[in-house]
Amino acid sequence: MDLTSGAFWAALGSIILANIVLSGDNAVVIALAARSLPPHQQTKAIFWGSGAAIVMRIVLTLIAVEMLKWPYLKIIGGLLLLYIGIQLLSEDDGDDEGSNEAGGMMAAIRTILVADLVMSLDNVLAVAAAAKGNTPLLIIGLAISIPLIIFGSTLLLKVMERFPIIITLGAALLGFLAGEMMFTDPAVSERWTISPEVVNFAGAVGAVLVVVVGIWLQRRARLRSAT
């Protein structure tokens, strides 16, 4: 690997740029998962969750091309993403502090990892294409992206604290991605001809489902705690 070649730096820049552009939805999940933690644990959850997610993404990138051919994988991933979106939206920030200690931070990191795994199935293909089969280059590019993703998640977390509507919009984004994912699964696309309009409609249905169910569960939890 010639570190002084223009091709090396061009490929490295492509990997970093692709990872940043495609990680916007991942930053939303990281911020949503960390928002219910105490302030002193939010930074730790974002750091460890982002770092572990990048390591997992490196492994996933090496096998994603084959995995995307497996039928029903994206359907299962879409259902998982619906569940995560509903769970994150239904969380009440007013939970007792006892539930927000070590167990809460581990739960947030676990949520970040699962959501990143699901949402990265398509994204890693672009990163893998930029690496052109060069695994060390891939690892370097993704590693450099870690602080950038952490910064984006931290900034988004501050915005969520000031504008709570962002939480609902973030959960809706996860629902939209879930709907799209399920209708682009090989088991569906090989059996029926799915137009882009249908895929977008499925995403809209997923977004509405997450918001409606998540808000309903949140209100039910608040009513129970008030009695």
Protein Blocks (a to p, Z undefined) as FASTA:
>chain_A
ZZkbmklmmmmmmmmmmmmmmmmmmmmmmmmmmmmpcfklmmmmmmmmmmmmmmmmmmmm
mmmmmmmmpghklmmmmmmmmmmmmmmmmpcfkbcfklmmmmlmmmmmmmmmmmmmmmmm
mmmmmmmmmnnopaklmmmmmmmmmmmmmmmmmmmmmmmmmmmmlmmmmmmmmmmmmmmm
mmmgfklmmmpccdfklmmmmmmmmmmmmmmmmmmmmmmmmmmmmZZ
